[in-house]
């Protein structure tokens, strides 16, 4: 599914995704960001309008479209979710879901992006 959203700047510094004519969406997805990703987004949560059904790959596409600076942090050279970024659905890593990035989600689920953290 092509998420050809139009990025519009409002009077504030916030970005708004506006769906093009003819593209329907049926729910709003709340997406959370942590650590360095939160600094890029500028807030802990964003709400994105998404068509139903929506896969995790389409959620990722919409997130990067809404916040292009995330692309350098979250995507690998092939445009897929980088191995250093963890995407959780209701607390479960997308890597362990049966459909991985093809897993279909709806507005009732929590989506969270975490960068890898190292330390010692």
C-alpha positions in Angstrom: 0.0 0.0 0.0 1.4 3.4 -0.9 1.2 5.9 1.9 1.5 9.0 -0.2 0.7 11.4 2.6 1.2 15.1 2.2 3.4 16.7 4.8 2.0 20.1 5.8 3.5 22.6 8.3 1.1 24.3 10.6 1.5 27.6 12.2 3.5 26.0 15.0 6.6 23.9 14.4 4.6 20.7 14.3 4.2 18.6 11.2 0.8 17.3 10.2 0.2 14.4 7.8 -2.8 15.0 5.6 -4.3 12.2 3.7 -4.6 12.8 -0.1 -8.1 12.7 -1.6 -9.4 9.2 -2.1 -7.2 7.6 0.5 -9.2 6.5 3.5 -7.9 5.9 7.0 -9.8 4.4 9.8 -7.7 4.9 12.9 -5.0 7.0 14.5 -1.9 5.2 15.8 -0.1 6.5 18.9 3.7 5.9 18.5 6.3 6.3 21.2 10.0 7.1 20.9 12.8 6.7 23.4 16.3 8.0 24.0 18.0 9.6 20.9 14.9 9.0 18.7 12.8 11.1 21.1 15.3 14.0 20.7 14.9 13.8 16.9 11.1 13.7 17.0 11.0 16.4 19.7 8.3 14.7 21.8 7.6 11.3 23.4 4.5 10.4 21.4 3.1 11.2 18.0 -0.3 10.3 16.5 -0.5 9.3 12.9 -3.6 8.7 10.8 -3.2 5.3 9.1 -5.2 3.2 6.6 -6.6 -0.1 7.8 -5.1 -2.7 7.5 -1.6 -1.4 8.2 1.6 -3.4 8.5 4.5 -2.5 10.7 6.5 -1.7 7.5 3.8 0.9 6.6 3.9 2.4 10.1 7.7 2.7 9.7 7.2 4.4 6.3 4.6 6.9 7.8 6.9 7.7 10.8 9.9 8.5 8.5 7.7 10.5 6.2 6.4 12.6 9.2 9.9 13.0 10.6 12.5 12.6 7.8 15.4 13.1 10.1 14.6 9.7 11.6 15.4 8.0 8.4 19.2 8.3 8.9 18.8 6.8 12.4 16.2 4.1 11.8 16.7 2.8 8.3 19.5 0.7 6.9 21.0 1.2 3.4 18.1 -0.8 1.8 15.4 1.3 3.5 14.5 -1.4 6.0 14.4 -1.1 9.8 18.0 -1.0 11.0 19.2 -3.9 13.2 20.1 -1.3 15.9 16.5 -0.1 16.2 14.0 -2.1 18.2 10.3 -1.8 17.3 7.9 -3.2 19.9 4.2 -3.9 19.5 2.4 -4.2 22.9 5.8 -4.9 24.5 6.9 -7.6 22.0 9.8 -7.2 19.6 8.7 -7.1 16.0 11.6 -9.5 15.3 9.7 -12.2 17.3 6.3 -11.6 15.8 5.2 -14.3 13.2 4.9 -11.7 10.4 7.8 -9.5 11.5 7.5 -6.2 9.6 4.4 -7.6 7.7 2.5 -7.9 10.9 -0.8 -6.0 10.7 -1.6 -3.6 13.5 -4.5 -1.4 14.5 -5.1 1.6 16.7 -5.6 -0.5 19.9 -1.9 -1.5 20.0 1.1 0.4 21.4 4.0 0.9 19.0 7.4 1.9 20.5 10.8 2.6 18.9 14.0 2.1 20.9 17.5 2.7 19.7 20.1 0.1 20.8 21.7 1.1 24.1 25.2 0.1 25.0 27.1 0.7 28.2 29.0 -0.8 30.9 
